[in-house]
Amino acid sequence: MSVSIEGMQVGRNRTEDVPDLSALSFPQNEIMTAVEQAVLRNGGARVTASLAEQIAAKLAWLITMGRVGTGQRLVEQDVSATLGVSRAPVREALRILERDRLVEFRSRKGAMVNALSKRDLEDVFAVRRLLYGTFLREAMTTQWGDVKNVLDDHIPRILRDANDSVEQYVADTFLMNCALFEISQNRILAELLQSVSLQTMRYVRVGLASHPSEMPKYVESWTTLQAAVDAKEVDRAVEIAERRIDRIREAALDALDSGGGVEGDAGAG
């Protein structure tokens, strides 16, 4: 599904101390669409998104890819002026992002990008580990061919792009996971995984960026997982997937402990 927001405008003087929102006017691309599907919980179904949902998806993309940093304000007036829309759907969009723990509302400050925290990191990765293992075991048991096809389609791209940037690698793996969740016959599980993946993406990016020398190990783990799937080794595949999640969680925790988990205004390029 690909939707667009008409009447985008840039160039307005922004409120001070808030991020540059001009990237909201970028053309829709595949990572934006994947984030949009995670926001809408539609599992790839072709449904018409409301204006508020379209705005929420674009803002979620800015936040998860670090173009809007921790603690920065998302001012309704600035967003509405940038997009050329009224403030009502912007307000609704921010509430959608609050649901996904990407923003929080503070008295006299309005909507602010949620800070990365060790407590949230531990909680969301514990949920992700449990749900991902459940999904992979179920999918390999009942839809092995579909799982294999998704990995065959996406892993070559992950391997190719891994040396370009952490941001591209994170985008590629997010797209692959979204494709995996789309094949799930358990729609509730798929929707939960979409939400959790959206929430963990910021932590994944920060963790990997703080340990660039470890990237070859993360890339290798995908080929190891692919081999386990090819061999129909369900227990081994689940173990590899869970170990990946644990390793990224540790990297993100280390980044927060060392102060490397602070996102800047421009974020990842």
PALO-242193 format. One record per residue: chain; z, y, x of N, C-alpha, C in turn; residue number from 1. Coordinates in Angstrom, 3 decimals. Layout:
// residues N
   chain        n.Z        n.Y        n.X       ca.Z       ca.Y       ca.X        c.Z        c.Y        c.X     n
       A          Z          Y          X          Z          Y          X          Z          Y          X   NUM
...
***
This chain:
// residues 269
   chain        n.Z        n.Y        n.X       ca.Z       ca.Y       ca.X        c.Z        c.Y        c.X     n
       A      0.000     -1.195      0.851      0.000      0.000      0.000      0.000      1.235      0.880     1
       A     -0.811      2.207      0.511     -0.850      3.453      1.253     -0.859      4.603      0.264     2
       A      0.111      5.472      0.390      0.172      6.619     -0.503      0.149      7.872      0.332     3
       A     -0.217      8.974     -0.276     -0.264     10.238      0.442      0.409     11.307     -0.385     4
       A      0.857     12.348      0.291      1.474     13.484     -0.369      0.517     14.654     -0.251     5
       A      0.087     15.159     -1.393     -0.901     16.231     -1.388     -0.235     17.591     -1.141     6
       A     -1.022     18.509     -0.656     -0.571     19.885     -0.529      0.411     20.120      0.597     7
       A      0.316     19.336      1.685      1.249     19.520      2.780      0.992     20.856      3.467     8
       A      2.061     21.522      3.836      1.955     22.811      4.494      2.869     22.830      5.701     9
       A      2.428     23.479      6.767      3.247     23.638      7.955      3.211     25.104      8.345    10
       A      4.083     25.459      9.289      4.030     26.804      9.800      5.103     27.728      9.259    11
       A      5.895     27.270      8.287      6.960     28.103      7.757      8.078     28.232      8.781    12
       A      8.703     29.405      8.821      9.857     29.565      9.685     10.978     28.674      9.185    13
       A     11.519     27.830     10.069     12.522     26.871      9.667     13.920     27.450      9.757    14
       A     14.826     26.863      9.004     16.230     27.174      9.169     16.637     26.817     10.589    15
       A     17.483     27.598     11.182     17.891     27.340     12.565     18.683     26.039     12.666    16
       A     18.604     25.405     13.860     19.386     24.215     14.188     19.041     23.011     13.324    17
       A     17.822     22.937     12.862     17.356     21.745     12.162     16.082     21.273     12.859    18
       A     15.705     20.005     12.665     14.566     19.454     13.399     13.226     20.030     12.953    19
       A     12.252     19.901     13.829     10.875     20.247     13.498     10.334     19.166     12.567    20
       A      9.946     19.559     11.381      9.492     18.607     10.376      7.972     18.529     10.259    21
       A      7.270     19.146     11.182      5.810     19.192     11.066      5.182     17.803     11.089    22
       A      5.890     16.818     11.678      5.349     15.454     11.715      5.235     14.851     10.325    23
       A      5.882     15.467      9.340      5.737     14.983      7.970      4.288     15.075      7.489    24
       A      3.518     15.923      8.130      2.131     16.105      7.706      1.175     15.139      8.396    25
       A      1.707     14.238      9.243      0.842     13.262      9.897      0.195     12.360      8.851    26
       A     -1.042     11.917      9.102     -1.677     10.973      8.171     -0.887      9.675      8.081    27
       A     -0.950      9.037      6.934     -0.256      7.764      6.743     -0.802      6.736      7.713    28
       A      0.080      6.018      8.417     -0.345      4.942      9.292      0.436      3.672      8.949    29
       A      0.182      2.600      9.676      0.745      1.311      9.277      2.253      1.252      9.414    30
       A      2.823      1.926     10.410      4.279      1.897     10.541      4.913      2.716      9.422    31
       A      4.289      3.835      9.046      4.796      4.601      7.906      4.754      3.751      6.639    32
       A      3.661      3.017      6.463      3.529      2.178      5.282      4.585      1.081      5.270    33
       A      4.873      0.494      6.458      5.889     -0.552      6.535      7.273      0.006      6.206    34
       A      7.579      1.190      6.738      8.857      1.831      6.418      8.916      2.140      4.931    35
       A      7.802      2.595      4.393      7.730      2.902      2.963      8.052      1.669      2.121    36
       A      7.494      0.533      2.499      7.749     -0.693      1.757      9.219     -1.089      1.843    37
       A      9.834     -0.846      3.011     11.257     -1.146      3.162     12.094     -0.234      2.270    38
       A     11.696      1.034      2.178     12.407      1.979      1.317     12.243      1.586     -0.151    39
       A     11.033      1.186     -0.525     10.748      0.863     -1.922     11.210     -0.529     -2.321    40
       A     11.503     -1.396     -1.311     11.901     -2.780     -1.587     10.827     -3.497     -2.407    41
       A      9.553     -3.261     -2.055      8.508     -3.854     -2.909      7.854     -5.086     -2.293    42
       A      8.298     -5.459     -1.090      7.766     -6.683     -0.502      6.262     -6.715     -0.381    43
       A      5.654     -5.532     -0.216      4.206     -5.476     -0.086      3.460     -5.391     -1.402    44
       A      4.191     -5.428     -2.500      3.520     -5.330     -3.808      2.887     -3.958     -3.972    45
       A      1.761     -3.918     -4.639      1.055     -2.653     -4.809      1.571     -1.950     -6.062    46
       A      2.579     -1.127     -5.849      3.152     -0.359     -6.943      2.977      1.117     -6.627    47
       A      3.040      1.921     -7.665      2.907      3.358     -7.469      4.265      3.953     -7.132    48
       A      4.345      4.590     -5.980      5.600      5.198     -5.563      5.734      6.582     -6.180    49
       A      6.942      6.904     -6.593      7.191      8.254     -7.093      7.118      9.239     -5.930    50
       A      7.009     10.509     -6.251      6.959     11.529     -5.210      8.224     11.482     -4.359    51
       A      9.380     11.304     -5.006     10.636     11.237     -4.252     10.633     10.059     -3.287    52
       A     10.103      8.916     -3.720     10.052      7.738     -2.849      9.093      7.951     -1.687    53
       A      7.977      8.639     -1.940      7.047      8.947     -0.850      7.717      9.843      0.190    54
       A      8.438     10.836     -0.286      9.135     11.750      0.629     10.210     11.003      1.406    55
       A     10.971     10.145      0.710     12.018      9.367      1.371     11.431      8.490      2.472    56
       A     10.274      7.881      2.200      9.646      7.013      3.182      9.238      7.791      4.430    57
       A      8.677      8.971      4.238      8.266      9.771      5.394      9.480     10.243      6.203    58
       A     10.537     10.649      5.517     11.747     11.064      6.213     12.387      9.876      6.935    59
       A     12.360      8.707      6.304     12.914      7.513      6.939     12.168      7.192      8.224    60
       A     10.859      7.381      8.206     10.071      7.157      9.424     10.500      8.113     10.527    61
       A     10.688      9.390     10.193     11.131     10.357     11.198     12.476      9.966     11.790    62
       A     13.382      9.500     10.940     14.728      9.169     11.402     14.728      7.895     12.238    63
       A     14.099      6.841     11.740     14.153      5.564     12.447     13.416      5.602     13.782    64
       A     12.394      6.438     13.886     11.670      6.550     15.150     12.204      7.674     16.033    65
       A     13.348      8.258     15.643     14.028      9.212     16.514     13.443     10.597     16.548    66
       A     12.546     10.926     15.637     11.982     12.269     15.619     12.935     13.268     14.974    67
       A     13.907     12.747     14.260     15.025     13.551     13.770     16.275     12.893     14.311    68
       A     17.095     13.659     15.017     18.212     13.078     15.741     19.504     13.022     14.949    69
       A     20.427     12.226     15.472     21.753     12.084     14.889     22.417     13.437     14.686    70
       A     22.979     13.636     13.502     23.716     14.859     13.220     22.867     16.042     12.819    71
       A     21.546     15.909     12.860     20.704     17.028     12.469     20.609     17.126     10.949    72
       A     20.449     18.347     10.468     20.415     18.606      9.033     19.006     18.472      8.489    73
       A     18.934     17.926      7.284     17.674     17.874      6.552     17.829     18.831      5.368    74
       A     17.328     20.027      5.547     17.509     21.082      4.557     16.436     20.960      3.482    75
       A     16.862     20.879      2.234     15.922     20.711      1.116     14.818     21.750      1.157    76
       A     15.177     22.998      1.398     14.191     24.081      1.384     13.137     23.881      2.462    77
       A     13.569     23.443      3.642     12.613     23.236      4.732     11.669     22.078      4.438    78
       A     12.234     20.973      3.919     11.397     19.819      3.599     10.404     20.160      2.498    79
       A     10.883     20.823      1.458      9.998     21.164      0.344      8.898     22.122      0.780    80
       A      9.237     23.087      1.655      8.230     24.036      2.131      7.197     23.348      3.016    81
       A      7.651     22.423      3.868      6.735     21.705      4.758      5.747     20.859      3.974    82
       A      6.243     20.245      2.901      5.400     19.349      2.113      4.702     20.045      0.953    83
       A      5.122     21.271      0.647      4.521     21.975     -0.469      4.896     21.384     -1.811    84
       A      6.157     20.938     -1.930      6.638     20.349     -3.179      7.899     21.087     -3.610    85
       A      8.340     20.821     -4.841      9.578     21.441     -5.311     10.783     20.759     -4.658    86
       A     11.947     21.357     -4.820     13.141     20.826     -4.170     13.720     19.625     -4.901    87
       A     13.409     19.462     -6.195     13.999     18.359     -6.963     13.660     16.983     -6.390    88
       A     12.368     16.660     -6.118     12.080     15.349     -5.536     12.623     15.193     -4.120    89
       A     12.738     16.301     -3.382     13.328     16.237     -2.043     14.794     15.832     -2.152    90
       A     15.492     16.429     -3.110     16.906     16.095     -3.319     17.054     14.609     -3.665    91
       A     16.174     14.122     -4.529     16.215     12.709     -4.899     15.892     11.815     -3.704    92
       A     14.942     12.246     -2.875     14.573     11.483     -1.677     15.757     11.353     -0.731    93
       A     16.510     12.419     -0.566     17.671     12.373      0.323     18.733     11.420     -0.201    94
       A     18.853     11.313     -1.517     19.797     10.355     -2.093     19.336      8.917     -1.838    95
       A     18.038      8.695     -1.839     17.505      7.374     -1.508     17.875      7.019     -0.071    96
       A     17.751      7.985      0.829     18.086      7.746      2.232     19.587      7.554      2.420    97
       A     20.378      8.188      1.562     21.824      7.964      1.611     22.135      6.510      1.264    98
       A     21.407      5.958      0.302     21.571      4.548     -0.079     21.360      3.630      1.115    99
       A     20.376      3.960      1.953     20.060      3.144      3.117     20.823      3.572      4.362   100
       A     21.845      4.401      4.184     22.746      4.810      5.268     22.006      5.497      6.418   101
       A     20.921      6.181      6.082     20.206      6.962      7.088     20.682      8.411      7.093   102
       A     21.168      8.897      5.959     21.735     10.240      5.895     23.060     10.182      5.159   103
       A     23.850     11.224      5.354     25.087     11.395      4.604     25.194     12.850      4.182   104
       A     25.886     13.083      3.082     26.062     14.435      2.583     27.451     14.941      2.972   105
       A     27.455     16.137      3.552     28.722     16.741      3.965     28.911     18.075      3.259   106
       A     30.158     18.359      2.948     30.485     19.602      2.255     30.009     20.803      3.055   107
       A     29.297     21.689      2.377     28.791     22.957      2.927     27.707     22.773      3.996   108
       A     27.322     21.530      4.283     26.261     21.295      5.266     25.060     20.568      4.671   109
       A     25.278     19.893      3.568     24.182     19.164      2.942     23.911     17.835      3.618   110
       A     22.648     17.416      3.600     22.266     16.107      4.138     22.129     16.170      5.657   111
       A     22.779     15.230      6.319     22.702     15.133      7.774     22.373     13.698      8.158   112
       A     21.627     13.541      9.257     21.286     12.204      9.733     22.559     11.507     10.201   113
       A     22.794     10.319      9.681     23.991      9.559     10.025     24.090      9.340     11.533   114
       A     25.282      9.483     12.048     25.519      9.197     13.455     25.458      7.692     13.697   115
       A     24.988      7.305     14.866     25.045      5.908     15.263     26.491      5.580     15.622   116
       A     27.011      4.517     15.060     28.412      4.176     15.316     28.548      2.699     15.627   117
       A     29.550      2.362     16.441     29.784      0.976     16.810     30.167      0.147     15.584   118
       A     30.940      0.738     14.685     31.362     -0.007     13.497     30.156     -0.365     12.629   119
       A     29.300      0.621     12.366     28.107      0.336     11.562     27.198     -0.652     12.271   120
       A     27.088     -0.500     13.591     26.242     -1.404     14.372     26.720     -2.842     14.219   121
       A     28.014     -3.057     14.411     28.564     -4.404     14.299     28.336     -4.972     12.897   122
       A     28.574     -4.146     11.892     28.444     -4.614     10.510     27.006     -4.982     10.174   123
       A     26.075     -4.087     10.486     24.695     -4.312     10.067     24.054     -5.451     10.858   124
       A     24.430     -5.617     12.129     23.859     -6.716     12.901     24.441     -8.061     12.480   125
       A     25.702     -8.072     12.046     26.281     -9.311     11.525     25.535     -9.755     10.269   126
       A     25.229     -8.787      9.406     24.479     -9.097      8.187     23.056     -9.531      8.542   127
       A     22.429     -8.835      9.467     21.059     -9.173      9.858     20.986    -10.589     10.433   128
       A     21.935    -10.938     11.268     21.947    -12.272     11.884     22.030    -13.357     10.815   129
       A     22.926    -13.166      9.874     23.118    -14.154      8.818     21.880    -14.271      7.936   130
       A     21.352    -13.123      7.490     20.205    -13.137      6.591     18.946    -13.654      7.285   131
       A     18.738    -13.234      8.540     17.521    -13.632      9.249     17.503    -15.137      9.488   132
       A     18.667    -15.687      9.888     18.736    -17.121     10.099     18.472    -17.894      8.812   133
       A     19.046    -17.403      7.716     18.830    -18.042      6.412     17.359    -17.991      6.023   134
       A     16.750    -16.807      6.198     15.336    -16.645      5.860     14.454    -17.572      6.691   135
       A     14.667    -17.581      8.021     13.787    -18.345      8.895     13.906    -19.842      8.620   136
       A     15.110    -20.316      8.397     15.296    -21.737      8.101     14.581    -22.115      6.797   137
       A     14.752    -21.289      5.785     14.134    -21.555      4.490     12.611    -21.486      4.581   138
       A     12.104    -20.448      5.271     10.656    -20.269      5.364      9.992    -21.374      6.179   139
       A     10.640    -21.787      7.275     10.044    -22.855      8.088     10.073    -24.192      7.366   140
       A     11.025    -24.365      6.483     11.128    -25.619      5.744     10.086    -25.716      4.633   141
       A      9.837    -24.594      3.975      8.953    -24.612      2.802      7.606    -23.930      3.024   142
       A      7.511    -23.063      4.041      6.274    -22.293      4.252      5.923    -22.220      5.736   143
       A      6.003    -23.351      6.403      5.806    -23.358      7.854      4.467    -22.733      8.253   144
       A      3.405    -23.071      7.532      2.084    -22.548      7.883      2.021    -21.038      7.784   145
       A      2.685    -20.469      6.785      2.691    -19.013      6.630      3.438    -18.345      7.777   146
       A      4.584    -18.918      8.156      5.346    -18.366      9.281      4.496    -18.410     10.552   147
       A      3.869    -19.530     10.799      3.028    -19.684     11.991      1.899    -18.657     11.996   148
       A      1.275    -18.451     10.851      0.160    -17.507     10.777      0.606    -16.077     11.082   149
       A      1.758    -15.682     10.569      2.255    -14.330     10.834      2.525    -14.149     12.323   150
       A      3.178    -15.127     12.947      3.454    -15.018     14.378      2.156    -15.001     15.183   151
       A      1.224    -15.851     14.806     -0.060    -15.887     15.522     -0.795    -14.556     15.407   152
       A     -0.647    -13.884     14.267     -1.332    -12.609     14.062     -0.671    -11.469     14.839   153
       A      0.646    -11.487     14.929      1.367    -10.320     15.444      1.835    -10.427     16.896   154
       A      2.175    -11.602     17.363      2.744    -11.699     18.707      1.765    -11.273     19.799   155
       A      0.465    -11.571     19.708     -0.448    -11.048     20.748     -0.382     -9.525     20.873   156
       A     -0.249     -8.839     19.764     -0.147     -7.379     19.804      1.171     -6.945     20.437   157
       A      2.251     -7.633     20.099      3.544     -7.316     20.698      3.472     -7.472     22.209   158
       A      2.883     -8.564     22.668      2.760     -8.799     24.106      1.885     -7.741     24.764   159
       A      0.833     -7.329     24.091     -0.092     -6.336     24.641      0.550     -4.958     24.739   160
       A      1.324     -4.579     23.707      1.853     -3.218     23.634      3.216     -3.046     24.291   161
       A      3.838     -4.148     24.714      5.217     -4.073     25.212      5.355     -3.149     26.405   162
       A      4.317     -3.043     27.214      4.395     -2.205     28.414      4.078     -0.734     28.138   163
       A      3.610     -0.428     26.933      3.254      0.953     26.620      4.490      1.822     26.429   164
       A      5.373      1.422     25.548      6.590      2.195     25.291      7.536      1.371     24.439   165
       A      8.812      1.704     24.521      9.800      1.050     23.666      9.477      1.319     22.205   166
       A      9.039      2.555     21.912      8.757      2.924     20.539      7.644      2.063     19.947   167
       A      6.600      1.811     20.736      5.496      0.989     20.235      5.953     -0.444     20.044   168
       A      6.761     -0.945     20.968      7.285     -2.305     20.853      8.142     -2.446     19.601   169
       A      9.031     -1.467     19.365      9.886     -1.507     18.176      9.038     -1.465     16.910   170
       A      8.020     -0.614     16.908      7.132     -0.530     15.743      6.420     -1.853     15.503   171
       A      5.917     -2.477     16.580      5.196     -3.742     16.445      6.099     -4.846     15.893   172
       A      7.321     -4.934     16.408      8.218     -5.994     15.941      8.678     -5.738     14.508   173
       A      8.854     -4.468     14.149      9.215     -4.139     12.776      8.083     -4.546     11.826   174
       A      6.849     -4.262     12.215      5.700     -4.639     11.389      5.618     -6.153     11.225   175
       A      5.886     -6.894     12.303      5.824     -8.343     12.200      6.915     -8.875     11.274   176
       A      8.120     -8.340     11.412      9.197     -8.796     10.541      8.904     -8.467      9.083   177
       A      8.331     -7.288      8.835      7.954     -6.941      7.459      6.946     -7.942      6.910   178
       A      5.986     -8.344      7.751      4.991     -9.328      7.323      5.642    -10.676      7.029   179
       A      6.642    -11.038      7.823      7.369    -12.282      7.573      8.115    -12.223      6.242   180
       A      8.791    -11.103      6.010      9.574    -10.998      4.777      8.682    -11.032      3.539   181
       A      7.447    -10.538      3.688      6.523    -10.523      2.553      6.179    -11.932      2.070   182
       A      6.257    -12.925      2.962      5.882    -14.277      2.564      7.036    -15.020      1.893   183
       A      8.234    -14.451      1.974      9.404    -15.146      1.444      9.288    -15.351     -0.065   184
       A      9.651    -16.526     -0.513      9.683    -16.813     -1.940     10.996    -16.358     -2.570   185
       A     11.963    -16.017     -1.730     13.249    -15.505     -2.198     13.194    -13.982     -2.129   186
       A     12.830    -13.343     -3.237     12.598    -11.906     -3.216     13.877    -11.112     -2.957   187
       A     15.014    -11.599     -3.436     16.266    -10.884     -3.172     16.570    -10.890     -1.682   188
       A     16.399    -12.037     -1.061     16.621    -12.133      0.383     15.659    -11.228      1.140   189
       A     14.402    -11.206      0.724     13.401    -10.370      1.387     13.751     -8.892      1.269   190
       A     14.191     -8.465      0.093     14.548     -7.059     -0.104     15.761     -6.670      0.740   191
       A     16.741     -7.555      0.820     17.920     -7.283      1.650     17.524     -7.165      3.123   192
       A     16.643     -8.044      3.567     16.202     -7.993      4.956     15.405     -6.732      5.250   193
       A     14.614     -6.279      4.293     13.893     -5.023      4.481     14.868     -3.869      4.696   194
       A     15.890     -3.803      3.856     16.875     -2.731      3.975     17.617     -2.803      5.298   195
       A     18.061     -3.998      5.664     18.811     -4.164      6.905     17.931     -3.853      8.118   196
       A     16.680     -4.269      8.077     15.767     -3.985      9.194     15.577     -2.484      9.374   197
       A     15.499     -1.768      8.268     15.357     -0.314      8.334     16.592      0.311      8.988   198
       A     17.770     -0.184      8.625     19.002      0.360      9.174     19.197      0.007     10.650   199
       A     18.702     -1.159     11.065     18.901     -1.573     12.454     17.866     -0.992     13.407   200
       A     16.752     -0.477     12.881     15.676     -0.047     13.765     16.125      1.014     14.759   201
       A     16.967      1.954     14.327     17.446      2.995     15.245     18.263      2.385     16.376   202
       A     19.104      1.414     16.035     19.935      0.768     17.055     19.091     -0.060     18.010   203
       A     18.093     -0.730     17.480     17.191     -1.512     18.330     16.500     -0.601     19.337   204
       A     15.985      0.515     18.860     15.264      1.435     19.745     16.174      1.989     20.835   205
       A     17.378      2.399     20.458     18.328      2.945     21.429     18.747      1.879     22.436   206
       A     19.015      0.665     21.941     19.433     -0.408     22.841     18.362     -0.774     23.843   207
       A     17.128     -0.910     23.386     16.044     -1.267     24.296     15.731     -0.149     25.281   208
       A     15.798      1.103     24.798     15.503      2.233     25.680     16.531      2.357     26.802   209
       A     17.752      1.903     26.539     18.803      2.015     27.552     18.744      0.878     28.569   210
       A     17.948     -0.151     28.292     17.823     -1.290     29.203     16.343     -1.640     29.398   211
       A     15.551     -0.720     29.941     14.109     -0.988     30.069     13.788     -2.189     30.953   212
       A     14.661     -2.481     31.920     14.401     -3.614     32.815     14.514     -4.949     32.093   213
       A     15.148     -4.939     30.917     15.325     -6.169     30.154     14.143     -6.469     29.223   214
       A     13.207     -5.543     29.132     12.099     -5.717     28.201     11.342     -7.031     28.379   215
       A     11.057     -7.460     29.626     10.334     -8.737     29.764     11.064     -9.909     29.109   216
       A     12.402     -9.891     29.110     13.164    -10.974     28.483     12.998    -10.956     26.970   217
       A     12.997     -9.750     26.395     12.810     -9.656     24.949     11.417    -10.122     24.564   218
       A     10.438     -9.734     25.345      9.057    -10.145     25.059      8.913    -11.657     25.186   219
       A      9.512    -12.209     26.240      9.430    -13.657     26.455     10.065    -14.431     25.300   220
       A     11.122    -13.857     24.719     11.804    -14.563     23.627     10.896    -14.741     22.418   221
       A      9.935    -13.836     22.235      9.003    -13.995     21.116      8.075    -15.183     21.349   222
       A      7.615    -15.352     22.576      6.753    -16.502     22.855      7.543    -17.803     22.759   223
       A      8.824    -17.751     23.138      9.682    -18.926     23.004      9.880    -19.275     21.532   224
       A     10.100    -18.249     20.710     10.237    -18.476     19.275      8.948    -19.031     18.690   225
       A      7.833    -18.487     19.115      6.544    -18.959     18.624      6.343    -20.434     18.955   226
       A      6.735    -20.829     20.167      6.594    -22.229     20.564      7.469    -23.134     19.695   227
       A      8.671    -22.676     19.376      9.559    -23.468     18.521      8.985    -23.607     17.119   228
       A      8.394    -22.522     16.608      7.772    -22.584     15.289      6.574    -23.530     15.319   229
       A      5.738    -23.416     16.342      4.572    -24.294     16.459      4.985    -25.770     16.447   230
       A      6.134    -26.055     17.095      6.612    -27.433     17.187      7.421    -27.853     15.960   231
       A      7.557    -26.946     14.991      8.330    -27.194     13.774      9.785    -27.540     14.067   232
       A     10.330    -26.934     15.114     11.727    -27.152     15.493     12.591    -26.084     14.818   233
       A     13.016    -26.380     13.611     13.684    -25.381     12.783     14.983    -24.907     13.422   234
       A     15.848    -25.836     13.821     17.142    -25.450     14.391     16.961    -24.606     15.658   235
       A     16.019    -25.000     16.488     15.781    -24.267     17.735     15.233    -22.870     17.439   236
       A     14.341    -22.758     16.485     13.781    -21.451     16.131     14.862    -20.519     15.611   237
       A     15.743    -21.019     14.753     16.833    -20.202     14.223     17.767    -19.779     15.343   238
       A     18.062    -20.712     16.246     18.945    -20.385     17.373     18.341    -19.285     18.242   239
       A     17.051    -19.364     18.517     16.382    -18.348     19.343     16.415    -16.993     18.638   240
       A     16.132    -16.989     17.337     16.128    -15.736     16.580     17.522    -15.111     16.565   241
       A     18.542    -15.915     16.342     19.908    -15.392     16.317     20.342    -14.894     17.683   242
       A     19.914    -15.580     18.723     20.243    -15.138     20.089     19.576    -13.803     20.405   243
       A     18.354    -13.612     19.918     17.666    -12.328     20.088     18.470    -11.199     19.445   244
       A     18.915    -11.439     18.230     19.673    -10.414     17.513     20.968    -10.105     18.250   245
       A     21.649    -11.131     18.741     22.893    -10.924     19.495     22.638    -10.108     20.762   246
       A     21.542    -10.408     21.450     21.244     -9.713     22.707     20.945     -8.237     22.466   247
       A     20.207     -7.944     21.413     19.892     -6.549     21.102     21.142     -5.813     20.643   248
       A     21.983     -6.498     19.886     23.249     -5.878     19.467     24.085     -5.486     20.690   249
       A     24.174     -6.378     21.672     24.944     -6.073     22.875     24.339     -4.896     23.638   250
       A     23.015     -4.838     23.701     22.359     -3.721     24.388     22.645     -2.403     23.692   251
       A     22.606     -2.407     22.360     22.883     -1.193     21.597     24.340     -0.770     21.744   252
       A     25.259     -1.742     21.714     26.682     -1.425     21.927     26.898     -0.800     23.292   253
       A     26.253     -1.369     24.289     26.387     -0.834     25.653     25.845      0.591     25.728   254
       A     24.745      0.841     25.015     24.162      2.181     25.004     25.126      3.179     24.375   255
       A     25.771      2.786     23.279     26.727      3.692     22.637     27.945      3.916     23.520   256
       A     28.410      2.867     24.187     29.574      2.999     25.070     29.296      3.925     26.239   257
       A     28.050      3.885     26.719     27.693      4.695     27.901     27.199      6.076     27.537   258
       A     27.172      6.384     26.224     26.703      7.693     25.798     25.206      7.794     25.726   259
       A     24.520      6.662     25.835     23.054      6.686     25.816     22.473      6.555     24.428   260
       A     23.345      6.540     23.412     22.845      6.359     22.058     22.704      7.642     21.273   261
       A     22.626      8.776     21.964     22.469     10.061     21.284     20.996     10.360     21.178   262
       A     20.531     10.563     19.974     19.114     10.824     19.742     18.848     12.319     19.792   263
       A     17.755     12.653     20.420     17.419     14.061     20.543     16.572     14.547     19.395   264
       A     16.241     15.849     19.435     15.488     16.468     18.354     14.097     15.859     18.246   265
       A     13.379     15.876     19.356     12.012     15.353     19.313     11.986     13.848     19.257   266
       A     12.988     13.228     19.870     13.076     11.774     19.816     11.953     11.115     20.583   267
       A     11.577      9.958     20.137     10.569      9.179     20.823      9.198      9.750     20.571   268
       A      8.397      9.750     21.602      7.044     10.252     21.454      6.066      9.162     21.157   269
***
